[in-house]
Amino acid sequence: MARFAANLTYLFTELPMLQRFAAARRAGFDGVEILFPYDLPVKDLQRAAEAEGLEFILMNTPPPNWAGGPRGFAAKPGNEGRFRSDFDRALRFAAALKVKHLHVMAGRAKGAAARQTLVDNLKWAAARAPRISLTIEPINTRDNPGYFLNSFDLAAEVVTEVGAANVGLQFDAYQAQMIHGHVLPLWEQLSHLTRHVQIAGCPGRHEPSSGNFEFTQFLRALEASNYDGWIGAEYLPSTSTNAGIGWLRSA
């Protein structure tokens, strides 16, 4: 049975962050994601999740300790020291929240040196945190110009080269459609490398039932491949979150 996690960075934004947990539970979610939860005390986040019986599924690294800087630099040559120190900070946060997946963001870079830097950093991180699942996610360059990991083929190559049991793919269906123009064939090709799935309609990144995204067919494909992980709802509500939550009830 599919388990859905609400991405609280995008959903229920009419409420303060700590109140979004209760809203997610009322809507029918069993877990939550927060992209960068570092601005709130970890104890407050723990209490909010525990009060609603919600599991913490995903967060991103590094923490945003930059002023207007890039979100991620795992692929940026010369930033290895910064990556490692900030990874340790993120890891402590993730451990306190019992997060299942820690998304390692590649950042903006290009070339062979960037690829090698990403591979080396992921190998280091996998050995540093062997008990937590680390994911990498291809992100389209229309939304994030210059992002290094901009292809699912490249992501698959990197995961395979790293060769660590706790490093896998974060399969965002919106990104798949934006980058490659299709979702289902990619899923068939890469499901074995996938640790976490995210969904949104495309184009627009609104409700999963919107746009050209074949939502029902994708859920069936997940079931057919025996995917037993979580599905993160990472989308921008077209109006309010509750007004568009019908997709979850039908799913």
HELIX and SHEET records of a PDB file:
HELIX    1   1 MET A   17  ALA A   27  1                                  11    
HELIX    2   2 VAL A   42  GLU A   52  1                                  11    
HELIX    3   3 GLU A   80  LEU A   97  1                                  18    
HELIX    4   4 ALA A  112  ARG A  128  1                                  17    
HELIX    5   5 PHE A  152  VAL A  162  1                                  11    
HELIX    6   6 ALA A  173  HIS A  180  1                                   8    
HELIX    7   7 LEU A  184  LEU A  190  1                                   7    
HELIX    8   8 SER A  191  LEU A  193  5                                   3    
HELIX    9   9 PHE A  215  ALA A  224  1                                  10    
HELIX   10  10 ASN A  242  GLY A  244  5                                   3    
HELIX   11  11 GLY A  246  SER A  250  1                                   5    
SHEET    1   A 9 ARG A   3  ASN A   7  0                                        
SHEET    2   A 9 GLY A  31  GLU A  33  1                                        
SHEET    3   A 9 GLU A  55  THR A  61  1                                        
SHEET    4   A 9 HIS A 101  VAL A 104  1                                        
SHEET    5   A 9 SER A 133  ILE A 136  1                                        
SHEET    6   A 9 VAL A 167  ASP A 172  1                                        
SHEET    7   A 9 THR A 194  ILE A 199  1                                        
SHEET    8   A 9 TRP A 230  ALA A 233  1                                        
SHEET    9   A 9 ARG A   3  ASN A   7  1                                        
END                                                                             
